[in-house]
Amino acid sequence: MTHSSQHQLVQEVHSSGLRTVVAVTGGGSGAISTLLSEPGASRSILAAVVPYAPQALVEWLGGEPDEFCSSRTARAMAMAAYLKAAEYDRQATVCGVACTASLASDRPKRGAHRIHVAWQTADTTAAFSLQLVKGRRSRAEEESLAAMLTLNAVAEACGAASRLDLPLVDGEQIIAARVTAPADVQDLLAGRTSAVHPDGAKGALPRAVLSGAFDPLHAGHRKMIAVAGQMLGCDVALEISIDNVDKPPLDFIEIDHRRRQFSDRDAVWLTRAPTFVKKAQLFPGATFVVGADTIERIGQQRYYGDQAALAAAIESIAAAGCRFLVFGRVADGRFRTLDDLRLPETLGKLCRGVPENAFRDDVSSTQLRAGQSSAQASSDDNAR
């Protein structure tokens, strides 16, 4: 790595052979103009987008993020950009680069000024986060720094040697993370395989499966596994789909983080099966361990478009020999079990309920994430 001028860095990027989609929001747009102002941009830049308004970013991601300015959101933006790049040029080696920033504006901000940048390729996810010392720079200076950090990410993704020397002040530090995925996980993202078996084993399919995001894994999940194992008389496997119905696939840093929550004793499957129709195809004969909210969604027509599509989905799950073990969940301040739900008759026949005296846990992963975000926001305020 060498510290170089913007001209040299951009020329190396344009000569790298990597083709890139760049997406920025909140800051970093200067990187786009710098990349496009040098001759040869058409060799490396496939597209550049600025989904600046919240709704524009939601549309870019396909769903609303927990936070609009975070490392996770930068990585999701980079994944969406990578998928676009792969769609635009199916023959080339492609990359997605993204920046989301919260910078000085025309009104005071309670939280920290920060920049999150990420890049995504077929085998690697990398992310960089920088919290700025508030009041040390103008908006233009913060924007320039966001653009420079984004350009360095583009250069790194391209394998270029050049980097821009970032004008950081005392107390500022770039936090970097990078995961190069194992070959089987790369194949999963690329669609060359539909599932990654635990520990690479190709043995018998599980008889019971708890599917979830596990974001994060918590005590309620562990209790569900224990109760389901006792009721079904078998081990319960865990399944994480890297695909989501309304968001980009999980990036390699996120996949690695979620897998690390489990012990070596846990059988954790990675799949590209965001719906239970697809899960049933992967795990025929399995009993799916679900919450009451999940089974209710499975039975709602609005997720399928019309009644015929709903009926076909339930029939497909039944034809695969799959069933559901349904745990109660709190909804609208009330704990609801299978007996409280109104499901299509064909779906209800596939379900067995867990009584409240066998399991009740009112904490959700969403609440835990919200608590973590609040704690981080308080920490940012205290650091101002």
N, C-alpha and C positions, 0 to 999 in steps of 0.2 A: 504494500500500500504506500502510495506517495501522495503528498499534499501538492495539489496542482491548481491551475486556473480553471474557471468554469469552461472556457473554450476547450482546453485539453480534455477535461472530463467528458464533455458532451461529444466530442469527436470520437473518443474511445467507446462511448455508448453506441453511437451510430454505426461504428465499425464492428461491433461485437457479434452480430448475427442473431441476437435475441430480439424478439418482437414483443412490444410491451403496450399494455393499456394502463393509463395513469388516472386515478380518481382522487380528488382532494375536496375537503370541505372544512370551512372554518379558518383555513390558512393553507399556505403552501402552493397557491396558484402560480406564484412566480416561477416555480420549477417547470411548469408547462410552457410558459413563454420562453424560458431559457432553452429548453429542449427543442422547441420548434423554430427558434431564431437562427440556429446553426444549420448550414447545408448538410443534407443527408438524413434529415429527420424521417423521411418516408421509409428509410431502410429499417428503422427501429421502433417508431411510434405508430401503433395501429389506431389508437384513439386516446383522447383525453377528455375527462368529464369533470364537472364541478357541481355535484348535487348539494347545493348550498343550503336551501331551506330544509327544515325538518322533514316535510313530506317528500321532497325530492330524494333525500337520503333513504327514507323508508322505502321508496319505490326502487332505488338502486339495490338495496339489500333484500327486498322482497318481504320485509317485515320490520317491525319497530324494535330497535335494540334496547337493552336494559339502560344503557347510557349512550349518548350521542358522541361523547368524546372520551374514549378509553382505548386501551391497547386491544381489547377484544373487538371493538368496533372497527379499528384500523385493520385488523387481520381479516375481519369479515368483508370489509370493503375490498381488500387486496384479493381475497378469494373470488369475489364477484367479478373483479377486473380480470383475474386469471381465466375464469370461465369464458368471459367475453372474448379474450384474446384467443383462446383455443377455438372458439366458434368462428372468429374472423379469419384465422389462418390455421387450417388443420394440418398443414405440412411442416410448419416452422416450430422451433423451440420458442415457447412463449412465457410471459411473466405478467403478473399483476402487481402494481405498486400503488399504495394509498397513503394518504395523510388525513388525519382529523385533528383539529386544533381548537383550543379555546384561548384567544388572544385578547389583548387590550382592545377596548371598544369605546363608544361614545357614552357609555354608562358604566358605573362601577360593577365589578364582579366579586361575589362573595368567595367563590372558589379560586383555586390556583390557576394561573395561566400555564397551559401545558400543550405539548405537541406529541402525538403518537403517529408513528410511521411504520409501515409493514410492507413486505414483499412476499409473493407466493409464486413458486414454480411447481413443476410436476413432482419434485422430490423434496422441497424445502419450504418451510415457513420461517421468516425472520421478522422480528419486531424491535422497535426502538422507542423508548419513552423518555421525555425530557420535561421536568417541571422547572419553569422559569422563576427567577427571583422577580417578584412583582415590583413595578415602579422603576426598574433599571433601564428599560428600553421604551421607545415609542412603539406605536402600532406598526409603523413601517419597518422598524428594526426587528420586531418579533416576527413579522411576516417574512422578512428576508431570511431569518434563521430557520423558519419552518421550510422555506423553499430549499435552502442549502442542505438540511437534513434529508429532505425528500430526494434531492439530486444524489446525495451520497448513497441512499438506499437503491436508487436505480443503478448506480455504478456498481455497487456490490452485487446486485442480482445479475448484472451482465458479466461479472467477472473482470471488470475493468480495474486497473491498478490505482487510478487517480481517486483522490478524495479531497473535498474542500475542507479547509481548516476552519472549524466552527468557533465563533467568538463567544465562548462561554465565560461566565463570570464566577467568582468564588461562590461555592455552595450549589452549583449546577453540575449535574452528572447525568450522562446518558445511560439508561438501564436497557441492556440488550438481551434478547432471548432468541434462540434459534433451535429448530429441530429439523434434522434430515430424517425422513420417515424410512422405516424398513421397507423392503421391496414389496411385501404383501399389502402393506397399508397404501403404498403408492399405487399398486394395482387396483385397490379398492376405489380410491379417488378417481382413477382413470376409467373405471367401469369395466376393467378386464376380469374382475371377479366380483361376486355379490356378497361375500362374507369372509371374514378372517377368523379362523378357528382359534380357540384359546391355546396358547403355547404352540401354535402351528399343528396341533393334533387333528387328525382326520377320522376320529373315532365315531362312536354312536352319537346321534343327535340327542339333545336334551329332551327330557319328558316334561319339564316345567321351565318357563322362561319369564323373568321379570324384565320388561323392557322399560327404558327410561333414559332421560338425558343425564341423570345423576350429576346435577349441576347446582349444588354439590351432593355427593353421597352423604346421607345422614342416618341417625339412629332409627328413624321410621322405616327406611329401606331395610335396614338390618332386621328389624322386628318382622317386617313382611316376609322376608326370606325365611326366617325361622318358623313362623306360623304356617306359611305355605308348605314348607318342607314336611312339617308334622301332619298337616291335613292331607297332603297328596302322597306322602310316603316315598318321597324321592328328593334328590338334590335339585336345587333351583339354580339355573344358569342366569347370567345377566347379559343383556343385549343393549348395545348403544348403536343407533343408526347415525352414521355421519351425514346422511341426507335428512333434510327437514322439509316439510311440506311448503313452508313459506319463508325460508331463509337460505343463504348459501350453505354448502357443506361445511362441516367442521374443519378447521385448519389443523395442521400437524401439531402445532403447539398445544391447541385445545385438546386434541385427541390424546396426546401424551399426558397432559395434566389430568384428564378424567380417568385414564387407565391407572395412573399412579395412586389413585385413591383406594384401589382394591389390593387385597393381599394375594399372595401366590396361591392360596387355597381357593380363590374365587375363579369360576369359569366365566370369563368375560368375552363375549362375541362382539366384534365390530361388523356392521352390515351396511348395506345401502337399501334398507327396507323401512321407509318412513311410515308406511301404512300397515295395518294388521292384515290386509289381504296379501301383501308382499311378505310379511313375517310368516304367515301361515304357509306360504310356498316354500320358505326356507326351513321351517320347523314343522313339518307335517306330524300330526298326532300329538302336538304339545298342548299343554294347558298354559295359557298366558295369565300371569298374575298382574292384575290391574286395579286401579282405584275406581270408585263409583263414578267420578267425573269423566274418566277415560271411556268406560263402557257406555256412558250416556252419550258421549260425542260419537262413538262408533254407530250408535243407533239413530243419529239425527240426519234427516234428509239433506239439510243445507250443506253438508260436507260432500255430497255426491252429485248434486244437481237435480236429480229427480228420484221418484220412488223406485223406478225400475233399476236404477244404478245402485241404490241402497240395497234392494233385495238381492241383486246379483253379487254384491260384495259379501253379504252375510252367507249366501249360498256357497260362495267360493271358500270362505273360512270353514264352514261346516263340512264341505266336501274334502277338505284337507285333514279332517278328523280332529280339528282343534276345538278347544273349549276355553272358558274363562273362569278364573277364581277371582271374585270381586270383593275388594276391601272397602270399607266405609271411608268417606272423606267429608270434611267440613265444607259446606257450601252455604253462602248467605247466612252465616252464623249458626247453622244447624248441621249436626252430624247425620249424614245420610248413608244408609246401607242399600244393598241390592233391593230389599223389600220396599224401599221408598221410591224406586225409579219406575218410570213408565217406558218400557222398551218394546220394540217390535217383538211380536210373539216368537218369530223364528230366532231372534237373537237371545231372548230370554231363556229359550230351551237349551242354549249352549252355556248358560251361566250357573255358577254355584256361589252362594254368598258366604262371607265370613261374618259371624255374629259380632256385635259390638263388644261383648264381654271377652272375646278372644283377641280383639285388636281395636285400639283407638289411639291415633296419634294426630294431633291437630297442627303440627308444624310442617310446612311445605318448603320445597327448595326455593320457590319464588320468594317466600318470606325471609329465608336465610340470606339470599342474595341481596335483598333490599336492606337487610340489617348490615351486611358487609359494606354496601354502598354508602349507607348513612355514616358508618364509622369512618370510612375513607374521606367523606366530605368534611366531617368534623376535624379529622386530622389535617386536611388541606387548609381549613379555616384557621386552625391553631398555628399553622406554619406560615401564615401570611406575614 
